[in-house]
Amino acid sequence: MLYKLDYMYFDKHVFFCINVRNENETCCGHCDAQGLQRYAKDRIKEFSNLSEGKIRINKAGCLGRCDFGPVLVIYPEAVWYQYLDKNDIDEIITSHLIDGKIVDRLVL
């Protein structure tokens, strides 16, 4: 029997595709996805009200959208983003994760 303690464990769950394909294939891993995932994780820790179980930043294997890479998806909204650099990550954190507003220019 499953026991449900809370509706959701995290308010937001962010998955970064860090998949690495062959050298000549498009993939998130070739776009510093792992470094930008670490950057996002570190940035969230700077906001003590977010890092204490509210927002989880995770690595994911292939999310199946590497041709648009690098990509991430945020749940529970199931919003997919393409990003290029730390500025995009900062905007996603500030607008989506903190203010609850989707960053239209980065949505896939």
N, C-alpha and C positions, 0 to 999 in steps of 0.2 A: 504494500500500500504506500502511495506517495503522500507526503505531508507537505503542504504548502505553507511556509512560514511568512513569506512576503510575496507580493505580486511579482516583483522582480528583484534580483539580487543587486544589480547595478541600474542606475538611472539611464545610462548610455553605455553601449559597448561598441568600441571602434576596432574594426579589423583592417589591418594593412596587409595587402598582398605583397609578399616578399619573394615570390616565386622566381627562380633562376632557370631560364631555358638555355639552349645551346647558344653559342656566341653570336650567330647570325640571326637569331630569332628575337622578335620583340617580346619584352617581358618587363615586369615591374622591377625585378631584381637588378636589371641593368641601369636603372634610373635612381640609384641610391635609396630605394624604398626602405631598406633596413635602417640606414642612417636617419632617414626622416621619421621612421616609426620610433626610434630611440629619442629623437628630438621631441616628438609629440608627447611621449611618456614623461620626459624630463620637464617639459612645459606644464603639463597637468600637475605635476608634483609641486610646482610653484604656487598653485592655488590650493591651499590647504582644505578649503571647503569642497573641492572636487576630488581630491586624491584619496579621501577617506571613504572608499567604497561607493562613490557616486558614479565615477567614470572609469572605465577599464580600457586601456590601450593594449591591443594584442597583435601579434604577428599571425598571419595566416598563410597557408600554402596557396596554391593557385586558386583564385576566385573566379577564373574563367573569363576574365575581361582584360587580359594582359595587352591586347592590341590597343587599348585605350590608356595604358599604363603611364605612370604609376596610378593605382587606384586604391581607394579605401571605401568601406561601407560602415555606416553608423546605424545601429539598432537601438531602440525598437522601431525607429522610423523607416528603416530600410532605404536610406538615402545614400546613393553612390556618388563619390566624388573622384575627379581626376585632379591631381595636384602636380606642381612642378618643383616647388622649393619651400624653404622655411616660411616665407611670407604667406604662401597659400595655406600652410599648416596653421600658422598663427590666426589667419582669418577664419578658418574652419573652427578652431578652438573658441575664438572670441564670439563669432556670430552664431554658430550652430550649437556648440556645447555649452556655452555660458548664457547667451541671449536667446537661444531657441529659434533663431532665424536661419533658414536655409540659404547657403551661398549659391545663388542661381548660376553665376558665371562658371562655377566649377562642377556643377551637377552633370552626371553622365545621362 
